[in-house]
Amino acid sequence: MMARRALLLVGAMAPAAALAQAPRPRFYATGAKQRTVRFAGRDGASLAGTLLLPIWSELERVPGVVLVAGSGPTDRDGNNPLVSERVDLLQQIAELLAMAGIASLRYDKRGVGASTRRPAGALQEQERFFAWDNFVSDVVAAHTELLRHDEIRPYATALLGHSEGGLLVLAAAPTIAKNPPHGLVLLATPGRKLSAILLDQIARGAPSLMTPVEQAIAAVEQAGRVPTDLPRELETMFPPYAGPFLQRLLTFDPVQALLASRLPCLLLQGAADRQVVPMADVQPLIDALGRRDAPGEAIIVPAASHNLKLVASSSEPGLAGPIAPATAAALTAWLRQALGA
């Protein structure tokens, strides 16, 4: 069992030399076995995913991690058709874990990639398909699918979520009663309610849209319906069918969810994140870690973006390229210790 601790490396102030001294993960055989899987999500959805197994799994069972993508139409690899560059965040994490002797299952969310596509019927049918509870239950289904494979140790699993995926992980973990996960990893996950973060993002980047955004949030929170008269610039942010989902997402309190969890937890955050801003959006989760009687660690990675890629300046999006070395070292070291890899 990990010792209880809450460590914060403030990205703007931590010297690069300190990160270079981070524990190096023990790597197993460089090869890995890939298996395409398909499993049932909630309410009739079929989810497609990739199970990546380290070669070590041919000799003995290994720990396993479910990887959950962030917001929007993001696929199992961490790519989004609305983004021009390939991000490959979840694919890179899966490959990194495989080299460290840890299996992973990543999947296309409902409505994305090879999973069941968005229904073409009435608005109410689409709202039901994209309900918040369905996405949460899909995380649970992915964990069940992970454990279905004989190579996985049933007592050594974790849930890892990026950005919005971290919120889904926090919501899903306490509902898994049989063979529950043994750890949580929250990557670039907001520590405040998303409604407040969204308003701050609009104030920084598009202040002229503040009034319609405020009106949209109020309508969604009150009635679970997206207004029909939104400016075109907000259509991607507030799709018509996402009203009930957004109603739950905008009001979800990650701090209370983390305080209620007894699971070991790692927070990994990029110091150059322009979406989930250090420290305003992250500090509430760090404070919650310190208030729990459970293992926890928080690491802020210098010069890392929302996707935990290295950037030369805060103006860079940090989408392409490999994961920041400090992120890779911290993630593998923590999971190996938490899961006994």
N, C-alpha and C positions, 0 to 999 in steps of 0.2 A: 504494500500500500504506500502511495506517495505521502510524504510528509506534508502537513498542511502549510501552505504558503501562498502569498500573493506578491509577486514580483512585478515591478513596473520599470521598464527601461524607456525613459522619455526620449523619443527619437531625435528631437532637435538638439539634445544635449549629450546623448550617449556617444562616446568616441568609437570610431570604427574599430580600433584595436580591441575593445572589449568584446565586440561581436565576433571578431575573428577567433577569439579564444573560446567560443561556445563549444560545448561537447560535440564531437563529430559522431554521427550515427555509424553503427556497425553495418556494413553492407554485406548482403548475401550474394548468391549468384546473380549475375546481371540480367539473365533471361527471365521471362515471365510467361505465364499461360493466360491467354485471353479467351473468355467464354461469353458468347452472346446469350442473354437471358430475356425472357418475357414472363411477366407475372401480373396477377390481377390487382388493380387498384380498387378504390372505393367506387360504388355505384356503377359498376359495369365497365369501367375504364380498363384498358390493357396498356401496361407500361413496359417499354423496351429499355434494356440496359446492358452494361458491360461489366462482367466480373473479371477483375485482373488479379491473378494469383501468382505469388512468388514461386520460383522453382522449388524453394524449400518445402512447399506444401506437398510435394510428392513423397517426402520422407516423414513428415509429421504435420499435425494440424497447426494452423497459424491464426493469429488474431485477424479480425476483419473490421472494416469501417465503411459505413454508408456515407456517400458524398451527395450533398443536396445543393442544387444550383440556386443562384440568386434570382432576382426579379425579372419579369418580362419573359419573352420567348427564348429563354436560355436553355441550351441542350445539355446532354450528359457530359460533354467535354468542356463546357463553360463558354460556348460561343453563342452569339446572338445575331440574327440576321439584320438587326437595326444598327449594328456596329460594323464598320467597314473592315476592321482588322481582326485577325484571329487571336483570340485570347488564350484558349486551351488551358485555362487555369485548372479545371478539375482533371483533365487528362494528365497534366503535368504532376498534380498531386498524387494521382493513382500510380503513375510510374515511379515517383519518388518513394512511395510507401512500399511498392513491390520490391524495390531494391533493398529496403530496410526490413524485409521479411514480413510485411503486413499486406493482407489482401484488401481489396476495396470493391464496392459495388456502386456504380454511378448510373443514373438513369435519365431518360428524357421525361420531363414533366408532362402531365396530361396536356394535350393540345399542341405538343411540340415534337418535332422529329418523327421517330418511328412509333411513338406512342399514339393512343387514340386521339384523333384530331378533333378540333372544336366542332360541335354539332352545327349544322347549317339551318336548324329549325328556328322556332320562335325565341324571342329574347329570354323568356322565362326558362326555357330549356338550356340555353347557354349560361344563364346565371346559376342554374343548379349544377351544371357540369363544373363550373369554376368556383364552387363554394369553398370557403376557407377550410371547413372540416374535411373536404375531400383531399385537399393538398396535405393536410396534417396526417390523415389516414394513409395517404400514399407513402409517406416517410415510414410509417409503421409497417406497411406491406413490403417495402424495400428491405427493412431489417429482417422481416420474416423470411424473405427470399434469400438473403445473405446466409442465414442460419440453415437453410435447406441443403446447402452444399457441404459435403462430408469433410472438405478440407478446412473448414472454419471451426475454431474453438468456440463453443457456445457460451463460455464464461469469459470471453475476452473480445468484446465488440465495443464500438463507439459510433456516435453520430457526429458528422462534421457538416456544418452549413456555412455557406458564404453569403454575407449580406442578408437579404430577406430569407435565404435558406437557413440562417442561424435562428431566426424567429420561428420558423417551422420546426426546427430541431428542438427548440425549447418547449414548444407546444406539444410535440409528439412524444418526447421521452417519457413523461410520467404516465402515459397511457399504455405503455408496453409492459404488461404484467408478466408474461411468460418469457423467460430468458431475456431480461431487460438489459439494455446497454450498460457498459461499465465506465463510460466517459463521454464528455461532450467537448467538441472543438468549435468555437465560434470565430469565424474569420470575418473581419470588417463588419461586424454585426452591430447595429445601433443599440444604444443603451437608453434611448428616450423613445417615447411614443412616436410613431412615424409621422403623425400629423404635424407635430412640432418641427421635426427635422425637415419635412417637405416645405413648410412655410419659410424656414430659414434658407433653404436652397433657392427658393424663388426670390426671396428678398436679395440674395447675393447675385443671382445670375439673370433674373428677368423680373425686375420690380414692377414693370408695367402690367404684369399678369397677376399681381398679388390679389387684387379684388376678386377676379373670377375664380382663382384657386381657393380663396377663403370661402366663397359661396359654394363651390363644388364640395369641399371638405364638409361643410356644415350640412349640406343636403345628403351626402353619403352617410355621415354619422347618424343623422336623424332618421332617414327612411331607407337606407340601403339601396338607393337608386342614383345613378349618374345623371346630372342635368342634361337636357337635350340641346341646350343653347350655348355650349362651351365654345370658346375660341378654338380654331383648328389646331393651334399650337399645343393644346392640352389633350387632344384626342388620344395620343399614345399613352399619356399619363393616366387618363381616366377613360378607358374603353367602356362603351355602353353596357357590355355584359358583365362588367367587373364590380358592379355596385355592392352586392352582398359580401363578396370577398374583401373589397376595400373597407367595408364597414367594420369587419373584424380586424383586418390588418392595421388600420389607422389607430385603433384604440387598444391594440395588444400592448401589454406592459412587460417588456423583457426583464426589467429589474425584479418584479414580483415573481415572474416565472423562474428566474435564476435563484432567488432566495428560497423558493419552495423546493428546489432540487437538491438532492443529497449526492449527486454524481460529481466525481472529479471533473474539473472544467479548465480548459485552456482558452484564453482570449488572445488572438493575434490580430494586430492592427497596424496598418501602414501609417507612418508619420506624415506622409504626403497625400493622404486620402482626401479627395475633394468632395466626396459624397457623404461619408460618415466621418465627421471632422474630429480629429483629436484636438483637445481633450473633451470638448463640450459634449459630444455625442457618445463618447466611450467611457468617461469617468464614472457615470452612474453604475455601469456594470462592474467596473473595477472596485468601486465602493461596496457593491453587493457581494463580490467575492470575499472581501475582508470581513463581512458581517456573517458569513456562513460558517457553520462548524463542519466544513468539508474541504477537501483539497482543492486548491485553485491557483492559477498562475496567469498573469497578464503580461504580455510583451508588446511593446511598441517598436516596430522595426524602422530605423532611420531610412529616409529617402525611398520609401516603398509606397506604391499607389494603392487605390481601392482594391485592385486585383493582385496586390502584393508583389508587383514588379518594380524593379529599380527605376528611378527617374532622376534626371539631372537637375530639374527645377520643378517647383510646385505647379507650373503651367502645363507640364506634360501630362497626357492622359494616362500613361503607364498601362497600356493594354497589351502590347505584344512583348515577346521576349520571354526568357525563363523566369521562374520564381526567384525572388531575392535570396541569395545564399543564406542570410541570417534567418529568413523565414523557413527555408528548407531544414536547416539544422535544428531550429527550435521545435518545429512540428514533429519531425521524426524522433528526436530525443524524448519529447514529452510522451508521445504515443507508445514508444517502446517501453518506457518506464511504467506508464499507466496500464498497459495491456500485457506486459511481460513478453515482448517480442525478442 
